[in-house]
Amino acid sequence: MAGVVLITAGYSADGKYSNFLATQVPLKIGTASLPPGQYVFGWHRVKDSLQVLFYEAASGRYLGEVQASRDETRRRIESFQILTPSEHSLMLIGRFGFHYELAK
């Protein structure tokens, strides 16, 4: 699996997509079941968390969402980071993180 931050300045999606994710293994993230493929996702603030929404990259079809909680334990802040399943099965957007599972 790999992910990048998209440059969205002036982008017609109006901030809907902020990140790109490609996976060769099926994933379960919140209410989204993602088979191997390519996905885009975006987020917006909800009180002290982020609501992260996932879409199919090719069609823009909505697939599901997850709440990302503020992670106060991280000292180093990066725009987007994927921690491996052997570490924490966690994806981080800045100071906010959400768990993912390898689906069967």
N, C-alpha and C positions, 0 to 999 in steps of 0.2 A: 504494500500500500504506500502511496505517496500523495502529498498535498502541497499546494502552494497558495499564496495570497494573490488575488487578482487585483490589477490596477483598475479601479472603478471610477476614477474622476471623469465626469462627463459621459459616463456609460448609460445607455438607454434603459438598462434594467432598474434604474433609480435605486441603486444600493441593494437590490434583491439578492444579488450574487456577490459575495466578497471572497470566496475561496473555491478552489477546485480540488477534488479528491478522486484519485484513481485507485482501484483495488483489484487484485487478482484472486481474492478470497471473499466469500460472502460475509457481510457484517450486519449486526443488529445495533442500531443507535436510537435510543428512545423508542418512538413509534415507527421508525423507518427500518425496513428490511431491505438491505442493499446487496443484490447479487453482484458478482464480479462485473465491473464496468466503470464508467466515468460519471461523476456527479459534481454539482455545484451547490453551494449553500451560502446562506446569508444569515444575519442576525440583527436583532434590535433589543435595546435595553428594556427590561421589565423589573422595576424596583432595583434590587441588588443582584440581579442575575441577567443572563442573556437568553432570549428565546431564539434557538437556532433551527432554521428550516432547510430541509434537504430537497433537491430537485434532480431529476435526470438531466444530464448535461446536453444530450442531443435534442431533447424535446421540450425541456423546461417543465415537465410534468411533476407536480408536487408529490413527494413520497412520504413525508413525515417530519417530526420535529423532536427536539430534546431541550431541556432547560440546562444551561451551563451555570454552575455555581462559582462564586468567587473563591479562589484558592489563595489563602493568605500565607501558605507555607513556602511558596516559590519565591526565591530571591531574584532569579534571572527571568526577566520578562521578554518573551518573543512574540512576534505577530501571530504565528501559528506553529504549533509543535504537535507531533504525534509520538507518544510514548509507546513502546512495544508492549505486546501482551505479557511478555515475561517480566516487565517492570510494573506497569499499572493499568494497562488497557485504557489509556486516557488521552484525549485530545484537548489541547489548550489553545484558546484564543485570548492572547494577552494574559490577564490575570484570572480568566474564567475557564473552567474545565468541565468536560462531560465524559462519561464512560462509554466505551463501545465493547461489543462482544464479537468474537469470531463465531459466525453462525454455522450450522451444520447443513 
